[in-house]
Amino acid sequence: MKKVKFALIGCGRISSNHFDAIQKIENAEMISCADIIEKKAREASEKYQIKSYYKNYKKMLDNEKPDAVLICTPSGMHPLMGIEAAKRKINVITEKPMSIDLHSADKLVKTCDENEVELFVVKQNRLNPSIQLLKKAIDKGRFGRLFSANATVRWTRPQSYYDMSKWRGTWEFDGGAFLNQASHYFDLIQWLMGPVESVMAFTATLNHEIETEDQGAGIIHFRNGAIGVVEVSMNTFPKNYEGSITIMGENGTVKIGGVAVNAIDHWEFKDYDDDDKLIESSSTNPTNIYGFGHLGYLKNVVDALCGKTDALTDGRAGRKSLELIIAMYESAKTGKKIALPLKY
Ligand SMILES: NC(=O)c1ccc[n+]([C@@H]2O[C@H](COP(=O)([O-])OP(=O)(O)OC[C@H]3O[C@@H](n4cnc5c(N)ncnc54)[C@H](O)[C@@H]3O)[C@@H](O)[C@H]2O)c1
């Protein structure tokens, strides 16, 4: 069986989830890695027995000609690196968020289209068994009319986390708690509830020396009439406390909680369904805050590249949650209600 050849750019914290996952996928192989700090690329290549490593990612793309590249660099760099890969006819998998602005995100989508390569945006939390069960319940219509959705991210990040790398907490490369830490939650709320009509938000920088926000709250008016609330904090005392989604409808109430939307805290519907037997087995408690979803996510990437299935989250799906977050920022900045779709 032909193996899908991957290369990775950015051998930092999240890269190990990718290296570990690719090793576990039978028809996938990591052939090279790159980092601007050469030592990091060398250490990754030694640890994961990768044949080559580079300091300059463009040289890696030119020399190694991988089938697909995994982009694990600071968020503001994702579009440019993705465009460089797409122009070389290399498929692109970018870590979340795909970009920190819509204009660059659109350029990336367009360049991938023009060069007929696939674009995937990593949204591994959609694969949490608890979230999958909730999505199924919504799709089956078990809630009846949807009334409200709540996403809560009550985590903590010490100043040392932001000081670890210069890109963290900057508008140019990162964004704030909405765009970085809570981006999966914005993705889940719009994926589960459907299209957004308008938003309003407040953000604040309360407890860190950073440019971007460490605290915020947003309200979402969905096109189906439901109202959503998103509360995000990086200032929770004394540690990460909650990462949850609650959906309420005419005939059901579900809360997926734990520290990172893994545990089923509440599951109640008017009518019985055989899926109710799966509550216990779908409730998990991963030791790693990023969860174990990268393996499932990258398996989908490999299957999609082999023509066996569609992408779980392609560039256009990734853009939707980015648009929602950018709209929140626009509201926080202007003090106004912002209608979607955004114009720029
Ligand atoms: N899916 C998830 O749950 C999840 C979790 C954590 C991080 N992320 C995302 O992954 C990305 C990276 O986050 P991280 O925590 O691993 O950051 P990190 O700072 O630990 O790693 C980034 C790496 O990119 C390298 N780099 C920077 N510029 C480069 C360049 N020009 N060429 C090559 N390498 C370069 C850095 O040297 C560093 O090693 C971010 O976009 C973040 O939002 C996603």
The ligand as an SDF file (V2000), in Angstrom:
LIG
                    3D

 44 48  0  0  0  0  0  0  0  0999 V2000
   -5.3050   21.7320   17.9380 N   0  0  0  0  0  0  0  0  0  0  0  0
   -5.0170   22.1550   19.1620 C   0  0  0  0  0  0  0  0  0  0  0  0
   -5.7150   21.8390   20.1360 O   0  0  0  0  0  0  0  0  0  0  0  0
   -3.8240   23.0240   19.3810 C   0  0  0  0  0  0  0  0  0  0  0  0
   -3.1820   23.0200   20.6170 C   0  0  0  0  0  0  0  0  0  0  0  0
   -2.0550   23.8220   20.7920 C   0  0  0  0  0  0  0  0  0  0  0  0
   -1.6120   24.6410   19.7600 C   0  0  0  0  0  0  0  0  0  0  0  0
   -2.2940   24.6520   18.5780 N   0  0  0  0  0  0  0  0  0  0  0  0
   -1.8630   25.5570   17.4930 C   0  0  0  0  0  0  0  0  0  0  0  0
   -0.6150   25.1100   16.9900 O   0  0  0  0  0  0  0  0  0  0  0  0
    0.2060   26.2110   16.5930 C   0  0  0  0  0  0  0  0  0  0  0  0
    1.5500   26.1310   17.3100 C   0  0  0  0  0  0  0  0  0  0  0  0
    1.3480   26.1770   18.7130 O   0  0  0  0  0  0  0  0  0  0  0  0
    2.4650   25.6380   19.7300 P   0  0  0  0  0  0  0  0  0  0  0  0
    1.8870   25.7510   21.0780 O   0  0  0  0  0  0  0  0  0  0  0  0
    2.9940   24.3270   19.2660 O   0  0  0  0  0  0  0  0  0  0  0  0
    3.5800   26.7830   19.5250 O   0  0  0  0  0  0  0  0  0  0  0  0
    5.1580   26.6760   19.7920 P   0  0  0  0  0  0  0  0  0  0  0  0
    5.6440   28.0700   19.9440 O   0  0  0  0  0  0  0  0  0  0  0  0
    5.4300   25.7010   20.8770 O   0  0  0  0  0  0  0  0  0  0  0  0
    5.7000   26.0560   18.4300 O   0  0  0  0  0  0  0  0  0  0  0  0
    5.8080   26.7840   17.2240 C   0  0  0  0  0  0  0  0  0  0  0  0
    7.0860   26.3630   16.5290 C   0  0  0  0  0  0  0  0  0  0  0  0
    7.1630   27.0010   15.2550 O   0  0  0  0  0  0  0  0  0  0  0  0
    8.5220   27.3410   15.0270 C   0  0  0  0  0  0  0  0  0  0  0  0
    8.6200   28.3910   14.0040 N   0  0  0  0  0  0  0  0  0  0  0  0
    8.3670   29.7120   14.1250 C   0  0  0  0  0  0  0  0  0  0  0  0
    8.6020   30.3480   12.9620 N   0  0  0  0  0  0  0  0  0  0  0  0
    9.0050   29.4060   12.0700 C   0  0  0  0  0  0  0  0  0  0  0  0
    9.3930   29.4380   10.6990 C   0  0  0  0  0  0  0  0  0  0  0  0
    9.4000   30.5760   10.0080 N   0  0  0  0  0  0  0  0  0  0  0  0
    9.7580   28.2750   10.1190 N   0  0  0  0  0  0  0  0  0  0  0  0
    9.7530   27.1180   10.8090 C   0  0  0  0  0  0  0  0  0  0  0  0
    9.4000   27.0200   12.1080 N   0  0  0  0  0  0  0  0  0  0  0  0
    9.0300   28.1580   12.7320 C   0  0  0  0  0  0  0  0  0  0  0  0
    9.0140   27.7800   16.3970 C   0  0  0  0  0  0  0  0  0  0  0  0
   10.4320   27.7910   16.4880 O   0  0  0  0  0  0  0  0  0  0  0  0
    8.3520   26.7570   17.2990 C   0  0  0  0  0  0  0  0  0  0  0  0
    9.1670   25.6280   17.5200 O   0  0  0  0  0  0  0  0  0  0  0  0
   -0.6140   27.4750   16.9350 C   0  0  0  0  0  0  0  0  0  0  0  0
   -1.2640   27.9340   15.7860 O   0  0  0  0  0  0  0  0  0  0  0  0
   -1.6280   26.9890   17.9620 C   0  0  0  0  0  0  0  0  0  0  0  0
   -2.8380   27.7270   17.9480 O   0  0  0  0  0  0  0  0  0  0  0  0
   -3.3640   23.8530   18.3650 C   0  0  0  0  0  0  0  0  0  0  0  0
  1  2  1  0
  2  3  2  0
  2  4  1  0
  4  5  1  0
  4 44  2  0
  5  6  2  0
  6  7  1  0
  7  8  2  0
  8  9  1  0
  8 44  1  0
  9 10  1  0
  9 42  1  0
 10 11  1  0
 11 12  1  0
 11 40  1  0
 12 13  1  0
 13 14  1  0
 14 15  2  0
 14 16  1  0
 14 17  1  0
 17 18  1  0
 18 19  2  0
 18 20  1  0
 18 21  1  0
 21 22  1  0
 22 23  1  0
 23 24  1  0
 23 38  1  0
 24 25  1  0
 25 26  1  0
 25 36  1  0
 26 27  1  0
 26 35  1  0
 27 28  2  0
 28 29  1  0
 29 30  1  0
 29 35  2  0
 30 31  1  0
 30 32  2  0
 32 33  1  0
 33 34  2  0
 34 35  1  0
 36 37  1  0
 36 38  1  0
 38 39  1  0
 40 41  1  0
 40 42  1  0
 42 43  1  0
M  CHG  2   8   1  16  -1
M  END
$$$$
